[in-house]
């Protein structure tokens, strides 16, 4: 399990701020739960409102791009939005990532409980075996 910390988070916010500063975006939406912290950080850093609902012309963020199901579902509804994640587990195509990690290693984000993350990883890996 790779444990990320708040300094890593700050570096991610800085990378994404540099990429999106000056872009014509009407706000930042964070996918609950993992994307909320990143959305708040980027909202402050970019000087954009934190949105309660996603929409076209906004920046939609999440913590990790693992299977892509979450972002792909949103992209069908809001194709003109911009998509970014902290860590992508595959090479970005129509989304952006502050970091790309092709490792299957489970990620522990700084806002997560370590014991709960271990249980979540176990459930996730079991669900992959069942499907």
N, C-alpha and C positions, 0 to 999 in steps of 0.2 A: 504494500500500500504506500503510495506516494503522498506524503503529508505536505500540504501547501500552507504558507503562513501569510500574515497580513502584509509583510514586505513584498511578497510575491504578488499579492492582490494589488498593492499600490503600483507595482511595475506594470501589471496588466492594464490598469486604468490609464497609466501614462502612455503606453503603446497605442491603445485604442483612441485616446484623446488626440494624439498626434495625427492619427489616420483620419479622424472625422471632424477635426476642428475646421471651421469654415464651410463645412458642407451644409446644404440646405435641408435640414431636418427639423421637424416640428416638435420633437420630444423623444424621450427614451422610455421604452417599455421593457420590463424585466419579467421573464417567464417564471412564475412561482414554482418552486421555492428558490432554486439555485440562482436564477438570474436576477433576483430582487436586489441583492447586495451590489452586484455589478451595475445594475441600472441606477441605483442611488449614487454610486461613486461617479459614474459617467455623467449623470444629470448635473451634479455639482461641478465637475471638471469642465464640461462643455458649455455650462450655463444654459442648459435646456430643461424644460419642465419634465418631471417624472410623470409618465402617463399611467392611468389606471386601466386603460384598454389599448390594445395594439391598433395600428391603422397604417394606411399607406403613407409614405413620406416620413416615417419615424424610424428610429433605430431600435430594433428588437434584439435583446441580448439574453444569453443563457450562460450557465457556468461551463457546460461541456457539451460537445457534439459527439455522441457515442454512436447511436444507431441512425440518427437523423430524423426519427419519426416526429419528434416534437416540432422542430423547425420546419420540416416539410409540410406538416399540417397547417401551420400558420402561413407559410408561403402560398399555399393554395388560396387562402382567404385574402391575404394582403401581398400581392405579387410586387407591388411597387415599394414595399418597405425595404430597409437595409438590415441585414442580419449579421450578427457577430457573436462570438463566444470567447471565453477565456482560453479554453483548451479544446482543440479539435483532435479527435482520434483518427481522422483521415484527412487527406489533403483537401483543403477548402476548394470549393467550386463556386457556388453562388453565395456563399457565406464567407465571412472573414474570421480569422482567429488571431488572438494575441500570441498564441503558442500552438504549435502542432506537435503532438506526441503520438507516435505510431505504436506505443506500448499498450498492452492490454491491462497494465497495472491499474488497480483501483485508485481513485483520487479522493483524498480527504481534504476538503476545503476548510479554511480557517473558521468558518461559522458553524461547522458540523460537529456533532458529538462523535468521538472516536468509536465508542462501543456500538452506537447505533449504525455507524458507517460499516463496521464489520458485519453486522447482521444484514444490512442492505446489500452488501456485496455478495453475501452467501445466497440471499434470495434471488438476486439478479442472475448470478451464474447458474443457479438451479433452473430458473425460468428459461435460460438459453438451452439447457440440456433437454427440457421438456418439449421445446418447440421444434 
